[in-house]
Amino acid sequence: MNILITAISSATGPSGICRHAYNLARCAASNGDLQVTLAFGKWQELYFRNSFNMDTVSVTIVSIDIPNSAFARNMWYLRELPKLADGVAADIVHLSFPVPIRRSMMRCPVVVSLHDLYPYDEPSNFGFPRVFFNRVFLQQCLREVDCVACVSETTLCRLRERFPRFAQRKAVVIHNCVTIGSAEPALPVGQRGKFVLMVAQHRANKNILLALRAFEEFLQRQCIDQVSLVLVGNQGPETAAIRTLIGQLSLERSVKLIDGVTDGELRWLYENCEFLIVPSSMEGFGLPVVEGLSCGSRVVCSDIPVFREIGGDACIYFDLHAELDSSAIVDGICYALSEPARQAKRLERFLPGNIAREYAALYSELREDALGRV
C-alpha cells in the first residue's frame, strides 16, 4: 500500500507539525507492507535533513519547489496535491495538519491529523484577519476528508463540542508517537552548567512570559545556584515580547534562546536538565511532556486535561489560575526538586511500533471501504 504524507507548511525551523509528519513517515515506513512518500517544501528540506535521521528511514522524499507563501501553499494543496497523489499511485493521502483540499479530485481516501482547534481556542496565535481564513480552511478540510485522526482524547472532545457531526462520523484517536529515545544523545555546542529546559514555539498559549517571570522568582529564591533557562523553540508572534521581558527582568545572562536542535541534542537536554517546565494554557497533545518523561526528566506542567491524559501521575502540576500564578509554578518546581524524577506509566502507548500498527489498521480499513464502493 502506498502512503503519501504531506508536511508543506511555512515552518523552516522547529515545529510540532514537522516533527509529527516525520514521525508519521517513520511509523508507516516501519511496516513492511507500506511504501511511504513524504512531501515537504523546498524551504523545509535543510531543516528536515539536519534535524531528523532521514537517511535511516526508508521513505521517498519529494521536495516541492513553490514560493513559501500562504497563497502558494494553499493553492498547491488544492490543485497540485491530487496530481502528486496520482503520480506516486497513492492508496492513502495523509495530511499532517488541516489544509484546504478537493476530495472529489482524489482517487484515494484522505486522512488528516487534527492536533487542536487553535483557530477557535487560541485565535491570538494567528492574528486578525488570518484567523478567519484558518477557521474556513479547518472546516473545509474536516468536511472533505474521509477520516480525522485526533492526536488525543482531549482533541476529540473539543471536536465533539465544536463539530459534533464530523466527530461522530469520521473521527478516531491515534496518539502522537515519540521517537526521541532512538536518537543518540549529543551535547549541544556551548551548553554548560546547570539548566532548566522549556521546549515551546513562541506563541501565546505556551505561556513563555509566565515561565520567564517564574524563573526570575526561582532565581531569587536561590533554589539552585548558577542555573540558566534554555528555551528551545521556533520564533513566532510572542518573540518580541519575550525578548523585551528578558531585558526588563535583567535575565540576558541567564536565558538562552535556541531556534533549533537535532534530536540527539534535544534528548541530551531532556536527560540533563534540572527539570522541564511546560506552562501551556492549552494544547492538543504536548509532545515535550511525553518526550521529557521518556528521557527521565522531572516535568513541571500546568494542570490542563491533555497533560493529565498523557502524563498521569508522573508530572508535578500547578494551577494556572492561582492568585499568584508565577509563585504557584515555583512552588511546584521546588516540590519537584525535593524528590527524584517520577517514573511514567503507559509510555508504551506512544512507542512507534504501537502507533504504526494503529495507523496501518486505519489505512487498511479506509482502503477496503474505498474499494468496496468502486
Wavefront OBJ file of the C-alpha trace (Angstrom):
o trace
v 0.000 0.000 0.000
v 1.355 3.436 -0.961
v 1.034 6.228 1.606
v 1.588 9.890 0.727
v 2.242 12.134 3.737
v 2.239 15.908 3.285
v 4.119 18.336 5.537
v 4.187 21.521 3.447
v 3.881 24.436 5.869
v 5.531 27.792 6.496
v 7.908 26.355 9.104
v 11.624 26.490 8.393
v 12.658 25.524 11.930
v 11.454 23.500 14.912
v 7.742 22.819 14.624
v 5.392 20.257 16.092
v 3.790 19.808 12.672
v 7.110 18.916 11.018
v 8.023 16.527 13.812
v 4.598 14.902 13.573
v 4.983 14.451 9.812
v 8.419 12.877 10.246
v 7.107 10.564 12.964
v 4.173 9.581 10.734
v 6.545 8.726 7.913
v 8.836 6.801 10.215
v 5.974 4.806 11.745
v 4.459 3.954 8.373
v 7.830 3.016 6.883
v 8.449 0.571 9.737
v 5.593 -1.539 8.351
v 6.976 -3.629 5.518
v 3.628 -3.586 3.703
v 3.603 0.214 3.362
v 5.553 2.313 0.852
v 5.863 5.897 2.081
v 6.343 9.202 0.259
v 6.904 12.356 2.326
v 6.315 15.747 0.662
v 7.598 18.989 2.140
v 8.523 22.437 0.864
v 11.905 23.201 -0.674
v 12.469 25.718 2.131
v 11.966 22.917 4.707
v 14.454 20.476 3.192
v 17.502 21.594 5.175
v 15.578 21.507 8.449
v 14.184 18.024 7.831
v 17.550 16.600 6.809
v 19.532 18.227 9.632
v 17.046 17.683 12.449
v 15.780 14.172 11.688
v 17.506 10.943 10.770
v 16.085 10.936 7.250
v 18.872 8.735 5.889
v 17.899 5.917 8.251
v 14.226 5.876 7.239
v 13.008 4.088 4.114
v 10.956 6.993 2.777
v 10.806 8.599 -0.658
v 11.284 12.362 -0.342
v 9.531 14.863 -2.608
v 10.665 18.472 -2.227
v 8.028 20.912 -3.520
v 9.519 23.990 -5.180
v 6.931 26.750 -4.756
v 7.042 30.150 -3.011
v 6.721 29.906 0.764
v 3.568 31.993 0.974
v 0.123 31.143 2.325
v -1.455 31.605 -1.092
v 1.055 29.389 -2.909
v 0.890 26.642 -0.285
v -2.902 26.548 -0.189
v -3.167 26.542 -3.966
v -0.692 23.658 -4.091
v -2.911 21.600 -1.803
v -5.983 22.437 -3.871
v -4.507 21.979 -7.360
v -1.261 20.007 -7.233
v -1.754 17.518 -4.409
v -4.164 15.363 -6.469
v -1.558 15.214 -9.262
v 1.180 14.149 -6.858
v -1.113 11.530 -5.338
v -1.723 10.099 -8.807
v 1.969 10.321 -9.654
v 3.047 8.187 -6.689
v -0.008 5.892 -7.034
v -1.104 6.742 -3.506
v -3.613 4.444 -1.825
v -3.916 6.850 1.116
v -3.099 10.556 1.431
v -2.309 11.653 4.984
v -2.323 15.397 5.689
v -0.142 16.151 8.718
v -2.420 19.107 9.597
v -5.661 20.598 8.227
v -5.340 22.252 4.813
v -7.830 23.058 2.047
v -8.317 20.151 -0.369
v -10.767 18.960 -3.012
v -11.678 15.394 -2.183
v -13.515 14.997 -5.496
v -10.146 15.302 -7.278
v -8.597 12.489 -5.228
v -8.809 8.872 -6.270
v -7.972 7.586 -2.792
v -9.074 8.187 0.821
v -7.651 11.174 2.682
v -6.758 11.294 6.392
v -5.974 14.461 8.321
v -4.179 14.664 11.660
v -6.059 17.010 13.968
v -3.786 18.378 16.664
v -6.049 21.030 18.162
v -8.728 23.601 17.411
v -6.460 26.620 17.826
v -8.267 28.780 15.236
v -11.179 28.778 17.704
v -9.446 28.200 21.037
v -6.286 30.316 20.558
v -7.079 32.921 17.863
v -4.180 35.127 19.017
v -1.783 32.536 17.584
v -2.908 33.588 14.105
v -3.833 37.259 14.381
v -6.545 39.167 12.530
v -7.754 38.551 9.824
v -5.662 35.397 9.277
v -7.540 33.500 11.984
v -10.770 33.632 9.966
v -9.098 32.043 6.939
v -7.734 29.307 9.195
v -11.226 28.642 10.519
v -12.587 28.355 6.990
v -9.760 26.022 5.931
v -10.228 23.883 9.045
v -13.945 23.440 8.423
v -13.407 22.784 4.727
v -10.783 20.143 5.455
v -12.883 18.399 8.108
v -15.776 18.274 5.667
v -13.727 16.888 2.760
v -11.516 14.215 4.357
v -12.508 10.601 4.930
v -11.038 10.367 8.425
v -9.930 12.754 11.192
v -7.130 11.268 13.312
v -7.151 13.169 16.617
v -3.848 13.102 18.488
v -5.513 12.866 21.906
v -8.825 12.205 23.619
v -8.766 15.862 24.641
v -8.680 16.957 20.998
v -11.510 14.557 20.174
v -13.581 16.066 22.998
v -13.016 19.565 21.596
v -14.014 18.317 18.146
v -17.226 16.841 19.575
v -18.059 20.150 21.217
v -17.348 22.298 18.166
v -18.181 19.956 15.250
v -20.183 17.004 16.604
v -21.197 15.793 13.144
v -17.596 15.325 11.997
v -16.581 13.773 15.319
v -19.325 11.189 15.176
v -18.923 10.217 11.526
v -15.196 10.184 10.879
v -13.014 10.789 13.960
v -10.639 8.376 15.705
v -7.882 8.849 18.305
v -4.306 7.860 17.489
v -1.746 9.479 19.753
v 1.430 11.110 18.575
v 4.383 8.768 18.663
v 7.624 9.520 20.479
v 10.920 8.758 18.733
v 13.296 10.815 20.864
v 14.658 7.672 22.544
v 16.071 6.370 19.266
v 18.478 9.314 18.877
v 21.990 9.187 20.301
v 22.435 11.955 22.905
v 24.645 14.795 21.639
v 25.903 17.720 23.720
v 24.692 20.994 22.163
v 27.520 23.352 21.255
v 28.208 25.848 24.024
v 25.945 24.192 26.582
v 27.426 24.089 30.079
v 26.374 24.257 33.706
v 23.038 23.548 35.342
v 19.941 24.487 33.364
v 16.157 24.438 33.284
v 14.543 23.409 29.988
v 11.495 24.671 28.127
v 10.564 23.435 24.641
v 7.946 25.649 23.015
v 7.211 27.760 19.976
v 6.872 31.459 20.703
v 3.085 31.513 20.905
v 0.687 32.916 23.486
v -0.762 29.584 24.647
v 2.740 28.362 25.572
v 2.901 30.989 28.352
v 6.595 31.677 27.897
v 6.236 35.114 29.513
v 4.785 33.480 32.614
v 7.648 30.970 32.624
v 10.183 33.818 32.499
v 8.577 35.540 35.483
v 8.522 32.241 37.375
v 12.172 31.611 36.513
v 13.123 35.073 37.790
v 11.334 34.306 41.082
v 13.013 30.888 41.154
v 16.420 32.572 40.907
v 15.516 34.956 43.728
v 14.624 32.024 45.992
v 18.103 30.583 45.265
v 16.807 27.022 44.994
v 19.739 26.147 42.700
v 22.979 28.071 42.341
v 24.046 29.363 38.923
v 21.268 27.856 36.840
v 20.133 29.043 33.403
v 16.949 28.646 31.388
v 17.282 27.061 27.951
v 14.288 27.831 25.732
v 14.151 25.695 22.576
v 11.560 26.772 20.048
v 10.796 28.445 16.765
v 10.204 32.186 16.749
v 6.621 33.403 16.455
v 4.118 36.093 17.472
v 5.489 36.295 21.043
v 9.186 36.589 20.198
v 9.408 40.376 20.553
v 7.559 40.328 23.885
v 9.792 37.507 25.118
v 12.969 39.428 24.322
v 11.546 42.581 25.905
v 10.665 40.809 29.152
v 14.077 39.157 29.321
v 15.570 42.649 29.244
v 13.127 44.055 31.799
v 13.891 41.222 34.231
v 17.668 41.514 33.581
v 17.833 37.867 32.530
v 20.047 38.314 29.479
v 22.850 36.225 31.015
v 20.500 33.586 32.429
v 18.209 32.799 29.479
v 19.345 31.145 26.269
v 17.035 31.154 23.228
v 17.671 28.343 20.728
v 15.848 28.165 17.400
v 16.622 24.547 16.630
v 18.422 21.431 17.817
v 18.868 17.928 16.466
v 17.010 15.030 18.031
v 20.248 13.929 19.666
v 20.812 17.366 21.195
v 17.205 17.560 22.346
v 17.493 14.166 24.023
v 20.650 15.318 25.822
v 18.826 18.428 27.045
v 15.910 16.361 28.357
v 18.239 13.911 30.094
v 20.422 16.551 31.747
v 18.056 19.391 32.678
v 17.199 20.061 36.311
v 13.565 19.983 35.244
v 11.348 20.583 32.225
v 8.763 23.330 32.575
v 5.593 23.278 30.432
v 3.154 26.043 31.476
v 0.796 25.902 28.464
v -2.768 27.135 28.842
v -3.982 24.869 26.030
v -2.517 22.012 23.993
v -3.754 19.324 21.676
v -1.126 16.850 22.860
v 2.019 18.268 24.455
v 4.898 16.356 22.884
v 7.585 17.851 25.182
v 5.803 16.358 28.203
v 5.955 12.829 26.785
v 9.467 13.292 25.407
v 10.672 14.623 28.760
v 9.115 11.728 30.671
v 10.602 9.266 28.173
v 14.062 10.718 28.813
v 13.713 10.750 32.598
v 13.119 14.480 33.101
v 11.357 15.939 36.082
v 8.288 17.502 34.445
v 6.553 20.510 35.988
v 3.499 21.467 33.951
v 0.175 23.246 34.031
v -2.853 21.302 35.204
v -4.780 21.029 31.928
v -6.746 17.987 30.704
v -4.386 16.796 27.978
v -1.357 16.810 30.290
v -3.298 14.683 32.777
v -4.223 12.380 29.883
v -0.670 11.823 28.678
v 1.376 12.462 31.835
v -0.735 10.837 34.522
v 0.868 10.855 37.963
v 4.400 11.291 36.629
v 4.206 15.106 36.381
v 4.095 17.807 39.034
v 1.093 20.004 38.195
v 0.442 23.635 39.079
v -2.687 25.769 38.869
v -2.515 28.361 36.106
v -5.382 30.220 37.731
v -3.766 30.615 41.134
v -3.853 34.142 42.522
v -0.055 34.327 42.322
v 0.481 32.227 39.216
v 4.257 32.506 38.996
v 4.574 31.596 42.698
v 2.391 28.532 42.107
v 4.826 27.435 39.410
v 7.855 27.983 41.639
v 6.189 26.067 44.476
v 5.653 23.179 42.052
v 9.280 23.384 40.922
v 10.601 23.327 44.485
v 8.421 20.322 45.251
v 9.663 18.535 42.138
v 13.293 19.189 43.102
v 12.710 17.713 46.548
v 12.131 14.236 45.109
v 13.596 12.014 42.368
v 12.126 12.175 38.886
v 8.924 10.149 38.816
v 8.602 7.030 36.693
v 5.991 7.480 33.970
v 3.447 4.756 33.282
v 1.936 3.597 29.995
v 4.528 5.304 27.815
v 4.282 2.289 25.523
v 1.125 3.943 24.166
v 3.388 6.356 22.311
v 6.016 3.933 21.005
v 6.459 3.988 17.206
v 5.686 0.285 16.840
v 2.311 0.580 18.546
v 1.366 3.770 16.719
v 2.482 2.192 13.424
v 0.101 -0.728 13.948
v -2.787 1.626 14.704
v -2.189 3.643 11.539
v -1.673 0.537 9.406
v -5.030 -0.805 10.606
v -6.706 2.540 9.880
v -5.192 2.786 6.398
v -6.251 -0.778 5.557
v -9.799 -0.148 6.737
v -10.103 3.043 4.701
v -8.695 1.385 1.599
v -11.043 -1.611 1.907
v -14.009 0.722 2.328
v -12.938 2.675 -0.763
v -12.518 -0.489 -2.844
v -15.897 -1.705 -1.651
v -17.534 1.425 -3.043
v -15.974 1.030 -6.502
l 1 2 3 4 5 6 7 8 9 10 11 12 13 14 15 16 17 18 19 20 21 22 23 24 25 26 27 28 29 30 31 32 33 34 35 36 37 38 39 40 41 42 43 44 45 46 47 48 49 50 51 52 53 54 55 56 57 58 59 60 61 62 63 64 65 66 67 68 69 70 71 72 73 74 75 76 77 78 79 80 81 82 83 84 85 86 87 88 89 90 91 92 93 94 95 96 97 98 99 100 101 102 103 104 105 106 107 108 109 110 111 112 113 114 115 116 117 118 119 120 121 122 123 124 125 126 127 128 129 130 131 132 133 134 135 136 137 138 139 140 141 142 143 144 145 146 147 148 149 150 151 152 153 154 155 156 157 158 159 160 161 162 163 164 165 166 167 168 169 170 171 172 173 174 175 176 177 178 179 180 181 182 183 184 185 186 187 188 189 190 191 192 193 194 195 196 197 198 199 200 201 202 203 204 205 206 207 208 209 210 211 212 213 214 215 216 217 218 219 220 221 222 223 224 225 226 227 228 229 230 231 232 233 234 235 236 237 238 239 240 241 242 243 244 245 246 247 248 249 250 251 252 253 254 255 256 257 258 259 260 261 262 263 264 265 266 267 268 269 270 271 272 273 274 275 276 277 278 279 280 281 282 283 284 285 286 287 288 289 290 291 292 293 294 295 296 297 298 299 300 301 302 303 304 305 306 307 308 309 310 311 312 313 314 315 316 317 318 319 320 321 322 323 324 325 326 327 328 329 330 331 332 333 334 335 336 337 338 339 340 341 342 343 344 345 346 347 348 349 350 351 352 353 354 355 356 357 358 359 360 361 362 363 364 365 366 367 368 369 370 371 372 373 374
